[in-house]
Amino acid sequence: MIHGSETVTITCSTSEPAGAIRFVSPDLDEVIESSRQVGLLAVLAVAEHAGEFDKIIALSQRFPGFIFPCLGVHPVQEVSPGQQRGATPQDLDAALPIIEKYKDHLVAIGEVGLDFTPRYVSNESDKENQRQVLIRQAQIAKELDLPLNVHSRSAGRPTIHLLKEQGVEKALLHAFDGRPSVAMEGVKAGYFFSIPPSIIRSEQKQKLVKQLPLENICLETDSPALGPEKQVRNEPRNISVSAEYISRIKGVSLDKVMEVTTQNALQLFPKLKSILRP
């Protein structure tokens, strides 16, 4: 049963380069407590590179039954502060042993995907490297019977097509920046789309929600990014902003949005079902 305003927030990033809710953040306990107070049932902590895998697992162990880990190699990797590049198979090589080590603890493989933003890809070889990294992680997800948490910036259609080609059945397209018509290709494949609080300042996200069936929508914050205000640290408690805005766009009650999106999350991430109270 869903109680009151409880819901599930997806993709609370812990990546340090973005100024995240870091594992060593002095106010981490306060951030988690404020998330519980607004009724969150669970938070998914999503990795971006092998160097933070152990921190993600430690975070989930520190807050058992509330923070759940997802490990994966993001399509954009940081070389140094302010310098980033597309992912390569070598990045995945470093990650695979750690994913294998923690596979029984994971609720998803992620964050994975494609990012064809020009500053990250300069030629077709760069794109192919990202594709190979995503293909391998899609295979791992199928082997472990886990969903994929997918990034697809400037690559919406190529990402959805690749997922379909690889036979991926369980995927969450996070903060999808493509056209609604492209998103509907994902809907036909049974994929879900998560909506961040930045919807209040994104016409693209608003158009996307208008067309997506509520049955294919999940909520996310992508903390510390994609908050209601630019350049202000986002937190999981802001999930209510997403829910309220979706309610207005869809013309349905807030309770309905919370109930349906929570059930969607539990369908996509079945390991979370243990959090429900009778």
C-alpha positions in Angstrom: 0.0 0.0 0.0 1.0 3.6 -0.6 0.7 5.8 2.5 0.1 9.5 2.5 2.7 11.4 0.5 5.3 8.6 0.3 6.9 8.0 -3.0 10.1 6.9 -4.6 12.8 9.1 -6.0 15.1 7.9 -8.7 18.7 8.8 -9.5 20.1 10.7 -6.6 23.6 11.1 -8.0 26.5 11.1 -5.7 29.1 12.2 -8.2 31.5 14.6 -6.7 32.4 16.6 -9.8 28.8 18.1 -9.9 28.9 19.1 -6.3 26.8 16.3 -5.2 25.5 15.1 -1.8 28.9 13.7 -1.3 29.7 10.6 0.9 31.7 13.0 3.1 29.2 15.9 3.0 28.9 17.3 6.5 25.1 17.7 6.1 24.4 14.3 4.6 22.4 13.1 7.6 20.3 16.3 7.5 19.6 15.8 3.7 18.5 12.2 4.3 16.4 13.1 7.3 14.6 15.9 5.3 14.0 13.4 2.5 12.3 11.0 5.0 10.2 13.8 6.5 8.6 14.7 3.1 7.6 11.1 2.7 10.2 9.5 0.5 10.2 5.7 0.6 13.5 5.2 -1.1 16.4 6.9 -2.9 18.4 5.3 -5.6 22.1 6.4 -5.5 23.5 6.1 -9.0 27.2 5.9 -9.9 29.0 7.3 -12.9 32.5 5.7 -12.8 34.3 2.9 -11.0 36.1 5.3 -8.7 32.9 6.0 -6.8 31.4 2.5 -6.7 32.7 1.7 -3.2 31.3 5.0 -1.9 27.9 4.2 -3.4 27.8 0.8 -1.7 29.0 2.3 1.6 26.2 4.9 1.4 23.6 2.2 0.9 25.0 0.3 3.9 24.9 3.4 6.0 21.2 3.9 5.3 20.0 0.4 4.7 16.5 0.0 3.4 16.4 3.6 2.3 19.3 4.2 -0.1 19.7 1.6 -2.8 22.8 1.3 -5.1 23.1 1.3 -8.8 26.5 0.9 -10.4 27.5 1.7 -14.0 29.8 3.6 -16.3 28.3 6.9 -17.5 28.9 7.9 -21.2 30.9 11.0 -20.0 33.9 10.5 -17.9 35.9 13.2 -16.0 39.6 13.4 -16.8 40.3 16.3 -14.4 38.2 19.1 -12.9 36.6 20.9 -15.8 37.8 18.4 -18.4 35.6 15.5 -19.6 35.5 13.0 -22.4 33.4 10.2 -23.8 33.6 6.8 -22.1 35.8 4.1 -23.5 35.9 0.3 -23.1 38.9 0.8 -20.8 36.6 2.7 -18.4 34.3 -0.3 -18.3 37.2 -2.8 -17.8 38.0 -1.0 -14.5 34.4 -1.2 -13.4 33.4 -4.8 -14.3 35.2 -6.5 -11.4 33.5 -4.2 -8.9 30.1 -4.7 -10.4 30.7 -8.4 -10.2 31.7 -8.1 -6.5 28.5 -6.2 -5.6 26.1 -7.6 -8.1 23.8 -9.1 -5.4 23.3 -5.7 -3.8 22.3 -3.7 -6.9 18.9 -2.6 -7.9 20.0 -1.4 -11.3 22.9 -1.0 -13.7 23.5 2.7 -14.1 24.0 5.4 -14.9 24.7 4.3 -18.5 23.8 5.6 -21.9 24.9 7.8 -24.8 25.9 11.4 -24.8 26.6 12.9 -28.2 27.1 16.5 -27.0 29.7 17.9 -29.4 32.2 18.7 -26.7 32.4 15.0 -25.7 32.5 13.5 -29.1 34.6 14.7 -31.9 34.3 11.8 -34.4 32.4 8.6 -35.1 35.0 6.6 -33.1 34.1 8.4 -29.9 30.4 7.6 -30.5 31.2 4.0 -31.2 33.2 3.7 -28.0 30.1 4.9 -26.1 27.9 2.5 -28.0 30.2 -0.5 -27.1 30.2 0.5 -23.4 26.4 0.7 -23.4 26.0 -2.5 -25.2 28.2 -4.4 -22.7 26.3 -2.9 -19.8 23.0 -3.8 -21.4 24.2 -7.4 -21.6 25.3 -7.3 -17.9 21.9 -6.0 -16.9 20.1 -8.8 -18.8 22.4 -11.4 -17.2 21.7 -10.1 -13.7 18.0 -9.4 -14.5 18.4 -5.8 -13.5 17.0 -2.6 -15.2 19.1 0.0 -16.8 19.2 3.6 -15.6 19.9 5.5 -18.9 21.4 8.9 -19.8 20.7 10.0 -23.4 21.7 13.6 -23.8 21.7 14.7 -27.4 21.2 11.1 -28.3 17.6 10.2 -27.6 16.7 8.3 -30.7 20.1 6.5 -31.0 19.8 5.4 -27.4 16.3 4.0 -27.6 17.1 2.3 -30.9 20.3 0.7 -29.4 18.3 -0.5 -26.3 15.7 -2.1 -28.5 18.3 -3.7 -30.7 19.9 -5.2 -27.6 16.6 -6.6 -26.4 16.5 -4.5 -23.3 13.1 -4.7 -21.7 13.6 -2.8 -18.5 14.9 0.7 -18.8 14.5 4.1 -17.2 15.3 7.0 -19.5 16.3 9.7 -17.0 15.9 13.4 -17.7 15.1 12.6 -21.4 15.9 15.7 -23.5 14.5 14.5 -26.9 11.3 15.1 -28.7 8.0 13.6 -27.3 7.6 11.7 -30.6 11.0 10.0 -30.0 10.0 9.2 -26.4 6.9 7.5 -27.6 9.1 5.0 -29.3 10.5 4.1 -25.9 7.0 3.9 -24.5 6.1 1.4 -27.1 9.1 -0.6 -26.0 7.9 -0.5 -22.4 10.4 1.9 -21.1 9.9 4.5 -18.3 10.9 8.2 -18.2 11.8 10.0 -15.0 11.1 13.7 -14.6 13.2 16.0 -12.5 12.2 19.2 -10.6 13.8 21.2 -13.4 10.5 20.6 -15.3 9.2 23.9 -13.8 11.8 25.8 -16.0 11.9 23.4 -19.0 9.4 23.7 -21.8 10.9 20.5 -23.3 10.1 18.5 -20.1 6.6 20.0 -19.9 5.8 19.0 -23.5 7.3 15.6 -22.7 5.1 15.0 -19.7 2.0 16.2 -21.6 2.4 13.4 -24.1 3.8 10.6 -22.0 1.3 8.2 -20.4 1.4 8.6 -16.6 1.9 4.8 -16.5 5.4 5.4 -18.1 6.5 8.2 -15.8 8.7 8.0 -12.7 10.0 10.8 -10.5 13.6 11.7 -10.0 15.7 14.6 -8.6 19.1 13.8 -10.1 20.5 15.5 -7.1 22.5 17.8 -7.0 21.6 18.8 -10.5 18.3 19.6 -12.3 16.7 21.3 -9.4 13.9 23.9 -9.4 16.5 26.7 -9.6 19.6 26.9 -11.6 22.9 26.8 -9.8 21.2 25.8 -6.5 22.0 22.4 -5.1 19.1 20.0 -5.7 18.1 17.5 -3.0 15.9 14.4 -2.9 13.2 16.2 -1.0 12.5 18.3 -4.1 10.8 15.3 -5.6 7.5 16.9 -4.6 8.2 19.7 -7.2 8.2 17.1 -9.9 5.0 15.4 -8.6 3.1 18.6 -8.2 4.0 19.9 -11.7 3.1 16.6 -13.4 -0.2 16.8 -11.5 -1.0 20.2 -13.0 0.0 19.2 -16.5 -1.9 15.9 -16.5 -5.0 17.4 -14.7 -5.0 14.6 -12.1 -4.7 14.7 -8.4 -1.3 14.8 -6.7 -2.2 11.6 -4.8 -2.8 9.9 -8.2 0.6 11.0 -9.5 2.4 9.8 -6.4 0.5 6.5 -6.4 1.1 5.7 -10.1 4.7 6.8 -10.2 5.5 4.8 -7.1 3.9 1.7 -8.6 5.9 2.3 -11.8 9.1 2.5 -9.8 8.3 -0.7 -8.0 7.5 -2.4 -11.3 10.8 -1.3 -12.8 12.9 -1.9 -9.7 11.3 -5.0 -8.0 13.9 -5.2 -5.4 12.4 -2.0 -3.8 9.2 -3.9 -3.0 10.6 -4.8 0.4 10.2 -1.2 1.5 6.4 -1.3 1.3 4.6 -1.5 4.7 1.6 -3.7 5.0 
